[in-house]
Amino acid sequence: MIPKDIRNRMKKVEYDFETADCLLRIGRYQETQPLIKSISEAMKNLYKEQNETGQVACLMTLSKQAHEDEGETAGVRSCVEGWCELRSLWRLQKKQLRKHFETDSEKIRRRLFGRTIVILTLVYIGLKGWGFYEARNWGLRAEYFQGQNFNTKIGEGINKEIFFSDRVEISSVLPANNFSVRWQGYIDVPKSGQYEIYAVSDDGVRIFIDGNLVVENWSTHPPTEDSGRIFLEKGLLPILIEYFESSGGERLWLYWQQAGEEKVKITAKQLRVSKE
């Protein structure tokens, strides 16, 4: 720990630097010369206590230059250049003083703090990277078809959510009417239990979870809610959703509800393109 008298002298130097800053900003260069000399002397004494003979010689050169410069132009140059050099030396000296008076326990704390910062930074980067990857894996893989029975494949992609009221929310490759879509992937079941799966559709829909047909209304109809009950084990389970649109409006909203809980929307976070 830096001794109290040294800390007080360092505070005095900081105060003189702030005063010199203010004087230089308003153009009172001549008044900064005494401050530069005072700061130089204070720093020189501090360096002597650190046995920094090279830095003492540098400060003596600066002090001598400030004494010898004459005239307004020379004074301005001396003050500005001397102040800038002193600033650089002072920043270095503060670090040296802290290191010079540092105790063994403080060294250990400093090193541990530095390592902790590095570890936390790496953990943060890792978690952020994993979060990005995880979000990138959200959704279901989709195949888009012309015709109501998967007649002609016209494209594929990934849909983050199966919750739309217009075909453009699925893909721009789909025609206005007479198309079908097949989604495949995994659903992340938070805990084992009985689940009610809901689908509000216009037109046909079929939902398979873990190979079991849970919801089916494969017909042309206005927006209609259908549901089915199934026991699901916790974890990622395969899900297959088939949908077709005949004409008019289109819609497919998915919800689920566990026994004793509220009915909620199935979001992108519950859907996975792959098990990775």
Number of C-alpha atoms within 10 A of each C-alpha: 14 14 8 9 9 13 13 12 15 19 12 14 21 15 13 17 20 11 13 23 14 13 15 17 9 8 11 14 19 16 14 26 22 15 18 24 22 15 26 25 17 16 23 20 15 18 19 13 13 14 11 15 13 10 16 19 12 15 24 15 12 20 20 11 16 21 13 10 15 12 8 11 10 12 21 20 14 24 26 18 14 21 24 12 14 20 15 10 16 19 10 11 18 13 10 15 19 12 14 13 13 15 13 10 10 13 12 12 12 13 12 12 12 11 12 12 12 12 12 11 12 12 12 12 12 12 12 12 12 12 12 11 12 13 14 12 20 23 25 26 21 23 18 23 23 20 18 18 15 18 12 13 14 14 15 16 13 18 19 22 20 23 21 15 15 13 19 12 12 20 16 10 14 18 17 16 17 16 24 26 24 19 23 21 22 24 28 18 16 13 11 12 13 15 19 17 22 23 25 20 29 27 25 25 24 18 23 16 19 15 11 12 16 18 21 18 20 15 15 15 14 15 17 14 14 16 17 15 16 16 11 18 15 13 13 19 18 19 21 21 20 20 25 29 27 19 14 11 15 20 22 22 18 21 17 18 17 20 10 8 9 9 15 13 16 20 16 18 15 17 27 26 21 16 13 7
